[in-house]
Amino acid sequence: MDGFAVIERLHRDATLRLIPCVAVTALAMIGDKSVIMRAGFDGYITKPIDPEKFVAEIESYLKAKSIQME
């Protein structure tokens, strides 16, 4: 199952659809981010990841989703 299938299944379930989902992907061509965000992901991080920034990036998406849920 790829990330698109996962996000689709999560969004079908009322109890799971609020889980923040960030795509960590090698899809970094023009237009890929738009496709990923339209699929329902809350964030988009391209590979290779920067280990020094990765945790902070994930935390920023979690905080943003938390604010939206309030």
C-alpha positions in Angstrom: 0.0 0.0 0.0 1.4 3.4 -0.9 0.9 6.7 0.9 -2.0 7.6 -1.3 -3.9 4.5 -0.4 -3.1 5.1 3.3 -4.4 8.6 3.3 -7.5 7.5 1.4 -8.3 4.9 4.1 -7.6 7.2 6.9 -9.9 9.9 5.5 -12.7 7.3 5.1 -12.7 6.6 8.9 -14.2 9.4 11.0 -12.0 8.5 14.0 -8.8 8.5 12.0 -9.2 11.3 9.6 -7.9 13.9 12.1 -4.5 12.1 12.3 -1.9 14.5 10.7 -0.2 12.9 7.7 3.0 14.2 6.2 4.3 12.7 2.9 8.1 12.0 3.1 8.8 11.4 -0.5 11.3 11.3 -3.4 8.5 12.9 -5.6 10.0 16.3 -6.0 9.2 17.2 -9.6 7.2 20.3 -10.5 3.5 19.6 -9.6 4.2 16.7 -7.3 3.6 18.7 -4.1 0.2 19.9 -5.4 -0.8 16.3 -6.2 0.2 15.2 -2.8 -1.5 18.0 -0.9 -4.7 17.6 -3.0 -4.7 13.9 -1.9 -5.2 15.1 1.6 -1.7 15.2 3.2 -1.1 17.9 5.8 2.6 18.3 4.8 5.2 17.5 2.2 8.9 16.8 2.9 11.2 15.7 0.1 14.0 13.2 0.3 16.8 13.2 1.1 15.8 14.5 4.4 18.0 16.7 6.5 18.3 14.8 9.8 19.0 18.0 11.7 15.8 19.6 10.6 13.5 16.6 10.2 12.1 16.4 13.7 11.4 20.2 13.8 9.6 19.9 10.4 7.4 17.1 11.6 6.6 18.9 14.8 5.6 22.0 12.9 3.0 20.0 10.9 1.7 18.4 14.2 1.3 21.8 15.8 -0.4 23.2 12.8 -2.9 20.3 12.7 -3.5 20.7 16.5 -4.4 24.4 16.1 -6.8 23.5 13.2 -8.5 21.0 15.5 -9.1 23.5 18.3 
